[in-house]
Amino acid sequence: MKMGIRKKISLGFVVIGTILLFSSFIAIYELVSMRKSVSNLVSDNIVSITTSGLLLEVTDEYNFGLLNGLGNSAMASIPEFENDTRFSDYIKTVKESYTTVKEKQMADSVLYAYTSYVIILKEAPYVWQGNYQERRNWYFNKLYPVYMTLRGYIQKLIDVSHEALAENSRNMRESFYRSIMPGVVAVGIGIVLIFLFNYFVYRYFIAPVLAVTKGISDYLSFNKSYNVQFDSNDELQELNRNVKELADTNKNLTKEKGLRG
């Protein structure tokens, strides 16, 4: 099947353009997917860390209120657990933001520790009716150890969320490099194709034109026979045949003219 020069060159550009375009679509898709998935994970980690900090604030508020009233029961701030839902709300919010199993397990530990803490805290209104020594013994021997356990679990939860954030940040960097690889590969393939296309143009277009030009020049300057040959099946081959016919016809006419003269 005969393919013209215009089609050959156009086909070369189409192939290069298609590969680059396809690779660009892959790179864009990878970038968008990476940004959505990893960004959501990082956002969840930040929410977890922030909310865990609020859990600490509520816990410390309860504890410091009671500690402040050890010496004077009138100054004690005893939490109203039925009306204060901040801790449970924070826990519910933060549990929806966990990205690892370790975070979920630690949150369960926080919840169990908080339940134990609340059970002991409910004794505060009755303990505060006693004297200073009774309040002090109850606080340091019974409440404070549970408070420190709860605080420790919350801090561990924050640490685990920090680890998850660091891991997701590393994944974001790795995903970024993965997403740009199709672009890098496309550029590499594009460069190779450009060299191949350059060779194709030179081999099947420029070289035949130079050969025809040299053959015509030798014919005109040195009266050599025009006998240019090259592998092709397009307009250049047709041009070469026409030039040869013209050269042969002109040579025959010149011979006949010389014989008659």
C-alpha positions as CSV (number, residue, x, y, z in Angstrom):
1,M,0.0,0.0,0.0
2,K,1.4,3.3,-1.1
3,M,1.8,6.0,1.7
4,G,2.6,9.5,0.7
5,I,5.2,11.7,2.3
6,R,2.6,13.9,3.9
7,K,0.9,10.9,5.5
8,K,4.3,9.5,6.7
9,I,5.3,12.8,8.4
10,S,1.8,13.4,9.8
11,L,1.7,9.8,11.2
12,G,5.0,10.4,12.9
13,F,3.7,13.5,14.6
14,V,0.5,11.8,15.5
15,V,2.3,8.9,17.2
16,I,4.6,11.2,19.2
17,G,1.7,13.4,20.2
18,T,-0.6,10.5,21.2
19,I,2.1,9.0,23.4
20,L,2.8,12.3,25.1
21,L,-0.9,13.1,25.5
22,F,-1.6,9.7,27.0
23,S,1.3,9.9,29.4
24,S,0.2,13.4,30.4
25,F,-3.3,12.1,31.2
26,I,-1.9,9.3,33.3
27,A,0.4,11.8,35.2
28,I,-2.6,14.2,35.9
29,Y,-4.8,11.3,37.0
30,E,-2.1,10.0,39.4
31,L,-1.5,13.5,40.8
32,V,-5.2,14.1,41.4
33,S,-5.8,10.7,43.0
34,M,-2.7,11.1,45.2
35,R,-3.7,14.6,46.2
36,K,-7.3,13.5,47.2
37,S,-6.4,10.3,49.0
38,V,-3.3,11.4,50.9
39,S,-4.5,14.9,51.6
40,N,-7.7,13.5,53.2
41,L,-5.5,11.2,55.3
42,V,-3.3,14.1,56.4
43,S,-6.3,16.2,57.2
44,D,-7.8,13.4,59.3
45,N,-4.5,13.1,61.2
46,I,-4.5,16.8,62.0
47,V,-8.1,16.6,63.2
48,S,-7.1,13.6,65.4
49,I,-4.2,15.5,66.9
50,T,-6.2,18.7,67.5
51,T,-9.1,16.8,69.0
52,S,-6.9,14.7,71.3
53,G,-5.5,18.0,72.6
54,L,-9.0,19.1,73.5
55,L,-9.5,15.8,75.4
56,L,-6.5,16.8,77.5
57,E,-7.9,20.2,78.1
58,V,-11.2,18.8,79.4
59,T,-9.4,16.2,81.6
60,D,-7.1,18.9,83.0
61,E,-10.0,21.2,83.6
62,Y,-11.8,18.6,85.7
63,N,-8.6,17.8,87.6
64,F,-7.4,21.3,88.3
65,G,-10.9,22.3,89.5
66,L,-10.9,19.6,92.2
67,L,-7.2,20.2,93.0
68,N,-7.9,23.9,93.6
69,G,-10.6,23.0,96.2
70,L,-8.5,20.5,98.2
71,G,-7.8,23.1,100.9
72,N,-11.2,24.8,100.8
73,S,-14.2,22.8,99.7
74,A,-16.1,26.0,98.8
75,M,-13.5,26.7,96.1
76,A,-13.9,23.2,94.5
77,S,-15.2,23.0,90.9
78,I,-16.9,19.6,90.7
79,P,-17.8,18.8,87.0
80,E,-21.4,18.2,86.1
81,F,-21.1,15.1,83.9
82,E,-24.7,14.9,82.8
83,N,-24.6,18.3,81.2
84,D,-21.0,18.3,80.0
85,T,-20.8,16.2,76.8
86,R,-17.5,17.7,75.5
87,F,-15.3,14.7,76.1
88,S,-17.8,12.2,74.5
89,D,-18.3,14.6,71.6
90,Y,-14.6,15.0,71.1
91,I,-14.1,11.2,71.2
92,K,-16.9,10.6,68.7
93,T,-15.3,13.2,66.4
94,V,-11.8,11.9,66.7
95,K,-12.8,8.3,66.2
96,E,-14.2,9.2,62.7
97,S,-10.8,10.6,61.8
98,Y,-8.6,7.6,62.5
99,T,-6.5,6.3,59.7
100,T,-4.8,3.4,61.4
101,V,-5.8,0.4,63.5
102,K,-3.3,1.5,66.2
103,E,-5.1,4.8,66.6
104,K,-8.5,3.1,67.0
105,Q,-7.1,0.7,69.6
106,M,-5.6,3.6,71.6
107,A,-8.9,5.5,71.4
108,D,-10.6,2.6,73.0
109,S,-8.1,2.6,75.8
110,V,-8.7,6.3,76.3
111,L,-12.4,5.7,76.5
112,Y,-12.1,2.9,79.0
113,A,-9.7,5.1,81.1
114,Y,-12.1,8.0,80.9
115,T,-15.0,5.7,82.1
116,S,-12.9,4.7,85.1
117,Y,-12.0,8.3,85.8
118,V,-15.7,9.5,85.7
119,I,-16.7,6.7,88.0
120,I,-14.3,7.9,90.6
121,L,-15.1,11.6,89.9
122,K,-18.7,10.9,90.8
123,E,-17.5,10.3,94.4
124,A,-16.2,13.9,94.6
125,P,-19.5,15.6,95.9
126,Y,-19.6,13.2,98.8
127,V,-15.9,13.3,99.5
128,W,-15.9,17.1,99.6
129,Q,-18.3,17.0,102.5
130,G,-15.5,15.6,104.7
131,N,-12.4,17.3,106.1
132,Y,-9.2,18.3,104.3
133,Q,-7.3,15.1,105.1
134,E,-10.1,12.9,103.7
135,R,-10.3,15.0,100.5
136,R,-6.5,14.9,100.1
137,N,-6.3,11.1,100.6
138,W,-9.1,10.5,98.2
139,Y,-7.5,12.7,95.6
140,F,-3.9,11.5,95.7
141,N,-4.6,7.9,96.5
142,K,-7.6,7.2,94.3
143,L,-8.3,9.9,91.7
144,Y,-4.9,11.1,90.7
145,P,-3.5,7.7,89.6
146,V,-6.5,7.2,87.4
147,Y,-6.2,10.8,86.1
148,M,-2.5,10.2,85.2
149,T,-3.5,6.9,83.5
150,L,-6.1,8.7,81.4
151,R,-3.7,11.5,80.6
152,G,-1.1,9.0,79.6
153,Y,-3.4,7.2,77.2
154,I,-4.5,10.5,75.6
155,Q,-0.8,11.5,75.2
156,K,-0.1,8.1,73.6
157,L,-3.1,8.7,71.3
158,I,-1.5,12.0,70.2
159,D,1.8,10.3,69.6
160,V,0.2,7.6,67.5
161,S,-1.6,10.3,65.5
162,H,1.7,12.1,65.0
163,E,3.3,8.8,63.7
164,A,0.4,8.3,61.3
165,L,0.8,11.9,60.1
166,A,4.5,11.4,59.5
167,E,3.8,8.1,57.6
168,N,1.1,9.7,55.5
169,S,3.4,12.6,54.7
170,R,6.1,10.1,53.6
171,N,3.5,8.4,51.5
172,M,2.5,11.7,50.0
173,R,6.1,12.3,48.9
174,E,6.4,8.8,47.5
175,S,3.1,9.1,45.7
176,F,4.2,12.4,44.2
177,Y,7.3,10.8,42.7
178,R,5.2,7.9,41.5
179,S,2.8,10.3,39.9
180,I,5.4,12.2,38.0
181,M,7.0,9.0,36.6
182,P,4.6,8.7,33.7
183,G,5.6,12.3,32.7
184,V,9.3,11.4,33.0
185,V,8.8,8.3,31.0
186,A,6.8,10.2,28.4
187,V,9.6,12.8,28.0
188,G,12.1,9.9,27.6
189,I,10.0,8.2,25.0
190,G,9.3,11.5,23.3
191,I,13.0,12.1,23.0
192,V,13.6,8.6,21.6
193,L,10.8,9.1,19.2
194,I,12.1,12.5,18.1
195,F,15.4,10.9,17.2
196,L,13.7,8.0,15.4
197,F,11.4,10.4,13.6
198,N,14.5,12.6,12.7
199,Y,16.1,9.5,11.3
200,F,12.9,8.5,9.4
201,V,12.7,12.0,7.8
202,Y,16.3,12.0,6.9
203,R,16.3,8.4,5.6
204,Y,13.1,8.6,3.6
205,F,12.8,12.3,2.7
206,I,16.0,14.3,3.0
207,A,18.4,11.6,1.7
208,P,16.4,10.9,-1.4
209,V,16.1,14.6,-2.2
210,L,19.8,15.1,-1.8
211,A,20.4,12.0,-4.0
212,V,18.1,13.4,-6.7
213,T,19.8,16.8,-6.4
214,K,23.3,15.3,-6.8
215,G,22.1,13.2,-9.7
216,I,20.7,16.2,-11.6
217,S,23.9,18.2,-10.8
218,D,26.2,15.4,-12.1
219,Y,24.0,15.2,-15.2
220,L,24.1,18.9,-15.9
221,S,27.7,19.5,-15.0
222,F,29.5,16.3,-16.1
223,N,26.9,14.9,-18.5
224,K,26.7,11.7,-16.5
225,S,23.8,9.4,-16.9
226,Y,21.1,10.0,-14.3
227,N,20.9,6.7,-12.4
228,V,19.7,7.5,-8.9
229,Q,18.1,4.7,-6.9
230,F,16.6,4.5,-3.4
231,D,14.0,2.5,-1.5
232,S,10.8,4.3,-1.5
233,N,7.2,4.0,-2.6
234,D,5.9,7.5,-2.5
235,E,6.0,10.9,-4.4
236,L,9.8,11.0,-4.2
237,Q,10.1,7.8,-6.1
238,E,7.7,9.1,-8.7
239,L,9.7,12.3,-8.9
240,N,12.9,10.3,-9.3
241,R,11.4,8.3,-12.2
242,N,10.1,11.5,-13.9
243,V,13.5,13.1,-13.6
244,K,15.2,10.0,-15.0
245,E,12.8,10.0,-17.9
246,L,13.4,13.7,-18.6
247,A,17.2,13.2,-18.4
248,D,17.1,10.2,-20.7
249,T,14.8,12.0,-23.2
250,N,17.0,15.1,-23.1
251,K,20.1,12.9,-23.7
252,N,18.5,11.1,-26.6
253,L,17.4,14.4,-28.2
254,T,20.9,15.7,-27.8
255,K,22.3,12.6,-29.5
256,E,19.8,12.9,-32.4
257,K,20.6,16.5,-32.8
258,G,24.3,15.7,-32.9
259,L,23.8,13.0,-35.5
260,R,21.7,15.3,-37.8
261,G,24.3,18.0,-37.4
